[in-house]
Amino acid sequence: QAQLVESGGGLVQPGGSLRLSCAASGSILNINTMLWYRQAPGKERELVAGITSAGTTNYADSVKGRFTISAQNAKNTVYLQMNSLKPEDTAVYYCFAQTFSRTYWGQGTQVTVSS
């Protein structure tokens, strides 16, 4: 079944790093854009970073310089390298993929930044 499988979340101390991954199943074809969203408790979902099939990247101001999005097209996988993590980065992170025909959401992975 078509799905996005996320991994890499967990508990990390402030200043630490995590790398999230999002792998699209082989049945998902023609991915144009892959995005990372996050949603903290009581807050609206926000776009964190995105990358297109052409390699163009975009970041929220709050994470620019700390987070890096990348992709391995052959593996249908996108990564989010998160450095210098802050408590305000705590959220459920969701992967999103857009194809020419439809969109997909990952199940979400919890990132908690705390001492």
PyRosetta script that sets phi, psi and omega in degrees:
from pyrosetta import init, pose_from_sequence

init()
pose = pose_from_sequence("QAQLVESGGGLVQPGGSLRLSCAASGSILNINTMLWYRQAPGKERELVAGITSAGTTNYADSVKGRFTISAQNAKNTVYLQMNSLKPEDTAVYYCFAQTFSRTYWGQGTQVTVSS")
pose.set_psi(1, 141.5)
pose.set_omega(1, -179.9)
pose.set_phi(2, -63.8)
pose.set_psi(2, 130.4)
pose.set_omega(2, -179.0)
pose.set_phi(3, -163.0)
pose.set_psi(3, 160.2)
pose.set_omega(3, 171.0)
pose.set_phi(4, -109.3)
pose.set_psi(4, 126.3)
pose.set_omega(4, -178.4)
pose.set_phi(5, -109.3)
pose.set_psi(5, 117.0)
pose.set_omega(5, -178.6)
pose.set_phi(6, -101.4)
pose.set_psi(6, 149.4)
pose.set_omega(6, 176.5)
pose.set_phi(7, -155.4)
pose.set_psi(7, 166.7)
pose.set_omega(7, 174.7)
pose.set_phi(8, 106.5)
pose.set_psi(8, -8.3)
pose.set_omega(8, 178.7)
pose.set_phi(9, -71.2)
pose.set_psi(9, 168.0)
pose.set_omega(9, 179.4)
pose.set_phi(10, 162.1)
pose.set_psi(10, -165.6)
pose.set_omega(10, 179.7)
pose.set_phi(11, -100.6)
pose.set_psi(11, 131.1)
pose.set_omega(11, 179.7)
pose.set_phi(12, -142.7)
pose.set_psi(12, 149.6)
pose.set_omega(12, 178.3)
pose.set_phi(13, -79.4)
pose.set_psi(13, 154.7)
pose.set_omega(13, 175.6)
pose.set_phi(14, -52.8)
pose.set_psi(14, 137.0)
pose.set_omega(14, -176.7)
pose.set_phi(15, 89.7)
pose.set_psi(15, -9.8)
pose.set_omega(15, -179.4)
pose.set_phi(16, -83.0)
pose.set_psi(16, -175.1)
pose.set_omega(16, -176.1)
pose.set_phi(17, -133.2)
pose.set_psi(17, 152.1)
pose.set_omega(17, 172.4)
pose.set_phi(18, -143.8)
pose.set_psi(18, 153.1)
pose.set_omega(18, 172.4)
pose.set_phi(19, -124.3)
pose.set_psi(19, 119.7)
pose.set_omega(19, 176.3)
pose.set_phi(20, -93.6)
pose.set_psi(20, 147.4)
pose.set_omega(20, 174.9)
pose.set_phi(21, -130.1)
pose.set_psi(21, 153.0)
pose.set_omega(21, 179.2)
pose.set_phi(22, -140.9)
pose.set_psi(22, 113.8)
pose.set_omega(22, -177.9)
pose.set_phi(23, -109.0)
pose.set_psi(23, 124.1)
pose.set_omega(23, 176.4)
pose.set_phi(24, -86.8)
pose.set_psi(24, 135.3)
pose.set_omega(24, 178.6)
pose.set_phi(25, -63.6)
pose.set_psi(25, 158.0)
pose.set_omega(25, -176.8)
pose.set_phi(26, -62.4)
pose.set_psi(26, -20.1)
pose.set_omega(26, -179.7)
pose.set_phi(27, -78.1)
pose.set_psi(27, -10.1)
pose.set_omega(27, 176.8)
pose.set_phi(28, -90.7)
pose.set_psi(28, 114.8)
pose.set_omega(28, -174.9)
pose.set_phi(29, -114.3)
pose.set_psi(29, 157.7)
pose.set_omega(29, 172.3)
pose.set_phi(30, 59.2)
pose.set_psi(30, 48.2)
pose.set_omega(30, 177.4)
pose.set_phi(31, -71.2)
pose.set_psi(31, 125.1)
pose.set_omega(31, -179.9)
pose.set_phi(32, -96.9)
pose.set_psi(32, -39.3)
pose.set_omega(32, -175.7)
pose.set_phi(33, -142.9)
pose.set_psi(33, 138.8)
pose.set_omega(33, 172.4)
pose.set_phi(34, -125.4)
pose.set_psi(34, 134.4)
pose.set_omega(34, -174.0)
pose.set_phi(35, -128.4)
pose.set_psi(35, 154.8)
pose.set_omega(35, 168.0)
pose.set_phi(36, -114.8)
pose.set_psi(36, 124.7)
pose.set_omega(36, 172.1)
pose.set_phi(37, -111.1)
pose.set_psi(37, 163.1)
pose.set_omega(37, 171.5)
pose.set_phi(38, -144.6)
pose.set_psi(38, 154.0)
pose.set_omega(38, 178.1)
pose.set_phi(39, -141.2)
pose.set_psi(39, 117.2)
pose.set_omega(39, 176.6)
pose.set_phi(40, -90.1)
pose.set_psi(40, 157.0)
pose.set_omega(40, -179.9)
pose.set_phi(41, -55.3)
pose.set_psi(41, 129.2)
pose.set_omega(41, 178.2)
pose.set_phi(42, 75.3)
pose.set_psi(42, 5.9)
pose.set_omega(42, -177.9)
pose.set_phi(43, -119.5)
pose.set_psi(43, 162.4)
pose.set_omega(43, 177.6)
pose.set_phi(44, -74.0)
pose.set_psi(44, 152.3)
pose.set_omega(44, 173.1)
pose.set_phi(45, -64.4)
pose.set_psi(45, 138.4)
pose.set_omega(45, 178.4)
pose.set_phi(46, -131.2)
pose.set_psi(46, 147.4)
pose.set_omega(46, 176.2)
pose.set_phi(47, -78.6)
pose.set_psi(47, 127.4)
pose.set_omega(47, -178.0)
pose.set_phi(48, -97.4)
pose.set_psi(48, -50.0)
pose.set_omega(48, -176.6)
pose.set_phi(49, -159.5)
pose.set_psi(49, 156.8)
pose.set_omega(49, 178.0)
pose.set_phi(50, -149.5)
pose.set_psi(50, 156.8)
pose.set_omega(50, 177.2)
pose.set_phi(51, -144.9)
pose.set_psi(51, 140.7)
pose.set_omega(51, 178.6)
pose.set_phi(52, -100.6)
pose.set_psi(52, 169.0)
pose.set_omega(52, 178.3)
pose.set_phi(53, -63.4)
pose.set_psi(53, -21.1)
pose.set_omega(53, 176.7)
pose.set_phi(54, -84.0)
pose.set_psi(54, -6.8)
pose.set_omega(54, 178.3)
pose.set_phi(55, 96.6)
pose.set_psi(55, 1.0)
pose.set_omega(55, 178.2)
pose.set_phi(56, -70.6)
pose.set_psi(56, 133.0)
pose.set_omega(56, -179.0)
pose.set_phi(57, -117.6)
pose.set_psi(57, 156.6)
pose.set_omega(57, 178.9)
pose.set_phi(58, -147.1)
pose.set_psi(58, 144.0)
pose.set_omega(58, -177.5)
pose.set_phi(59, -136.4)
pose.set_psi(59, 147.6)
pose.set_omega(59, 168.8)
pose.set_phi(60, -67.5)
pose.set_psi(60, 146.6)
pose.set_omega(60, -179.0)
pose.set_phi(61, -57.2)
pose.set_psi(61, -33.4)
pose.set_omega(61, -176.2)
pose.set_phi(62, -67.7)
pose.set_psi(62, -19.3)
pose.set_omega(62, -178.1)
pose.set_phi(63, -117.1)
pose.set_psi(63, -6.7)
pose.set_omega(63, -177.5)
pose.set_phi(64, -59.5)
pose.set_psi(64, 132.5)
pose.set_omega(64, -177.5)
pose.set_phi(65, 90.3)
pose.set_psi(65, -14.7)
pose.set_omega(65, 179.6)
pose.set_phi(66, -113.1)
pose.set_psi(66, -34.7)
pose.set_omega(66, -177.8)
pose.set_phi(67, -107.6)
pose.set_psi(67, 148.5)
pose.set_omega(67, 176.2)
pose.set_phi(68, -135.1)
pose.set_psi(68, 126.1)
pose.set_omega(68, 176.1)
pose.set_phi(69, -100.6)
pose.set_psi(69, 139.9)
pose.set_omega(69, 178.4)
pose.set_phi(70, -148.0)
pose.set_psi(70, 167.8)
pose.set_omega(70, -178.0)
pose.set_phi(71, -144.6)
pose.set_psi(71, 148.8)
pose.set_omega(71, 170.1)
pose.set_phi(72, -116.5)
pose.set_psi(72, 99.4)
pose.set_omega(72, -173.2)
pose.set_phi(73, -61.3)
pose.set_psi(73, -37.0)
pose.set_omega(73, -178.7)
pose.set_phi(74, -64.7)
pose.set_psi(74, -26.4)
pose.set_omega(74, 179.6)
pose.set_phi(75, -100.5)
pose.set_psi(75, -0.2)
pose.set_omega(75, -178.9)
pose.set_phi(76, 54.3)
pose.set_psi(76, 44.0)
pose.set_omega(76, -173.4)
pose.set_phi(77, -131.3)
pose.set_psi(77, 140.8)
pose.set_omega(77, 174.8)
pose.set_phi(78, -120.8)
pose.set_psi(78, 147.3)
pose.set_omega(78, -178.4)
pose.set_phi(79, -124.1)
pose.set_psi(79, 153.2)
pose.set_omega(79, 171.7)
pose.set_phi(80, -130.5)
pose.set_psi(80, 105.7)
pose.set_omega(80, 175.8)
pose.set_phi(81, -86.0)
pose.set_psi(81, 121.4)
pose.set_omega(81, -176.3)
pose.set_phi(82, -116.7)
pose.set_psi(82, 115.4)
pose.set_omega(82, 179.1)
pose.set_phi(83, -115.7)
pose.set_psi(83, 164.3)
pose.set_omega(83, 178.6)
pose.set_phi(84, 48.9)
pose.set_psi(84, 48.5)
pose.set_omega(84, -174.5)
pose.set_phi(85, -65.8)
pose.set_psi(85, 144.1)
pose.set_omega(85, -179.2)
pose.set_phi(86, -118.8)
pose.set_psi(86, 156.7)
pose.set_omega(86, 177.5)
pose.set_phi(87, -55.2)
pose.set_psi(87, -33.9)
pose.set_omega(87, 179.9)
pose.set_phi(88, -70.1)
pose.set_psi(88, -7.8)
pose.set_omega(88, 173.5)
pose.set_phi(89, -80.4)
pose.set_psi(89, -8.7)
pose.set_omega(89, 179.8)
pose.set_phi(90, -60.8)
pose.set_psi(90, 124.7)
pose.set_omega(90, -177.0)
pose.set_phi(91, -177.6)
pose.set_psi(91, 169.9)
pose.set_omega(91, 166.4)
pose.set_phi(92, -88.9)
pose.set_psi(92, 125.7)
pose.set_omega(92, -178.5)
pose.set_phi(93, -100.9)
pose.set_psi(93, 131.2)
pose.set_omega(93, -176.9)
pose.set_phi(94, -119.3)
pose.set_psi(94, 133.0)
pose.set_omega(94, 172.9)
pose.set_phi(95, -88.7)
pose.set_psi(95, 144.2)
pose.set_omega(95, -178.5)
pose.set_phi(96, -136.3)
pose.set_psi(96, 134.8)
pose.set_omega(96, 177.7)
pose.set_phi(97, -127.5)
pose.set_psi(97, 135.6)
pose.set_omega(97, 177.1)
pose.set_phi(98, -116.2)
pose.set_psi(98, 125.9)
pose.set_omega(98, 172.1)
pose.set_phi(99, -107.9)
pose.set_psi(99, -178.1)
pose.set_omega(99, 178.5)
pose.set_phi(100, -73.4)
pose.set_psi(100, -13.2)
pose.set_omega(100, -176.4)
pose.set_phi(101, -113.8)
pose.set_psi(101, -26.1)
pose.set_omega(101, -177.4)
pose.set_phi(102, -165.3)
pose.set_psi(102, 179.2)
pose.set_omega(102, 178.4)
pose.set_phi(103, -122.1)
pose.set_psi(103, 158.7)
pose.set_omega(103, -179.4)
pose.set_phi(104, -136.4)
pose.set_psi(104, 149.0)
pose.set_omega(104, 175.7)
pose.set_phi(105, -123.1)
pose.set_psi(105, 140.9)
pose.set_omega(105, 170.7)
pose.set_phi(106, -77.8)
pose.set_psi(106, 172.4)
pose.set_omega(106, -176.3)
pose.set_phi(107, -79.9)
pose.set_psi(107, -13.6)
pose.set_omega(107, -177.9)
pose.set_phi(108, 94.3)
pose.set_psi(108, 143.1)
pose.set_omega(108, 175.5)
pose.set_phi(109, -133.6)
pose.set_psi(109, 133.5)
pose.set_omega(109, -175.2)
pose.set_phi(110, -80.0)
pose.set_psi(110, 129.6)
pose.set_omega(110, 171.7)
pose.set_phi(111, -117.9)
pose.set_psi(111, 122.2)
pose.set_omega(111, 179.6)
pose.set_phi(112, -123.1)
pose.set_psi(112, 122.5)
pose.set_omega(112, 179.6)
pose.set_phi(113, -111.2)
pose.set_psi(113, 108.3)
pose.set_omega(113, -174.4)
pose.set_phi(114, -160.4)
pose.set_psi(114, 152.1)
pose.set_omega(114, 173.3)
pose.set_phi(115, -82.1)
pose.dump_pdb("model.pdb")
